[in-house]
Amino acid sequence: MRSISGCQDAIELPRFTFNPKEGIDNPGLVITDDFESDQNPLPKLYQLRRVEGQNFGFYLQKATDKQGLEITDVDPWSPADHSGLTEGDKVLEVNDEYVVNMDFFKVARKIQSCGLHLFLLVLKREDYDQAVCTGVDLQMLATASKGGPCSRPRLCHINWHQHCGLGMNLISTEASLKGQCVLSVGPGGPAEKAGVTSGDRLVWMNGVVTANLTHVSINKLLKKSTDSVTVLVIDGESESRYIRRKLPILPALAGHCSLPHAAKTMHLVKGPEGYGFLLRQEKFPHTRQRVHVIRDVDKGSPAEEAGMEDGELLLAVNGEPVEFMEHDDIVKRVRKSAERVSFTAISIPGRRLFRSLGISPLFFHDEYIHQDDRVLGQTGIQTSQISRPRVIVLFFHLQSHRCLHLTKLLTDVLRAHSSLVLVYSHCYIL
């Protein structure tokens, strides 16, 4: 019999004996199954949020062993770093869409054009390798992490009908008392044709989150929509799964889209007098953002024959997003294309619609991906088209003519490279 001795007294502990016939009478003892150590690990969901003009802060590349899509070069203090992503993580889903077997370049462009919110379902490298070696179905593993099959939300654009209106109404249920908006849809009406079904939850309407509104306010908005309305809806069971996963329901997660505006890609062959249009940088109406606008499309020109129209906004050149590029850089890319070039553009109303959705018009447009750019996937693609500026700090003595001459020389060089920033720092020699 062992004893535990204190400073002065010794206390004997009673012997515990297990009798299978009597069962366990010790509540502190619990016997559980001996789980195998090689159970399939569940993937983890990472939520990334960036501000306008910011990168997500990582690169995406094909793994060197051709096994999956891999996260690399996570920038310190970036949205990726803040979320917990690490180098070597393997991506299973992007914005709730399974991408393991998807074309690499298409996945990269989906990330680049998803707006300010990005949701990645990933496995750690060692867990991924183990799952592949043991023959685990990765798609079933991703589904299991959600608690079962889950439908993605739907973006639906509903046109007003003179006889039946929008063809849908809010109904009062127990769910509606908890802030949920349940829809009743008329058979054969505009809402049903747009993809809305009875029992759907109304999540978003014309850029407004309905959870923040009362039913009275929502009904007023519906009545004011005498022309059309764009809504984001989801079925009740899938909404519950999103809530349990703490995953916000956003347009960037939509799996179905029926919108009145879409980007278009035009393939032009250079004629004797060029492509036949002008590209100008202008300010977007009602905002301070600068956009690249197509102007003065010549009649009979390659631009007009390809379907280019005056006033459209340029989104991509040869599959490369250019909205945030400098005007001169875009012109250089067009000139490098020699005799053939592809432009992706959208109308101003269309760009305004996608801005309200918080995603790029390229998000639902796959045609703009250029075949020649697939080679980039061998080394990796940055998750934003905006390159980080490099900063050069130049120290010089105020009374040194040589340093001032060097400053002027460097300034002239840096003006030719918009990605460089020159910072002057005065220092005195004491």
Helices and strands as residue ranges (DSSP letters): E 3-5, E 10-12, E 44-49, E 59-62, E 69-72, H 79-83, E 90-94, E 97-98, H 104-112, E 117-123, H 125-133, H 138-145, E 154-159, E 168-171, H 174-177, E 182-185, H 190-194, E 201-205, E 208-209, G 210-212, H 215-224, E 228-234, H 236-244, G 251-253, E 256-258, E 264-269, E 278-283, E 290-295, H 302-305, E 313-317, E 320-321, H 327-336, E 340-346, H 348-357, G 371-378, E 381-382, E 390-396, H 401-414, E 420-426
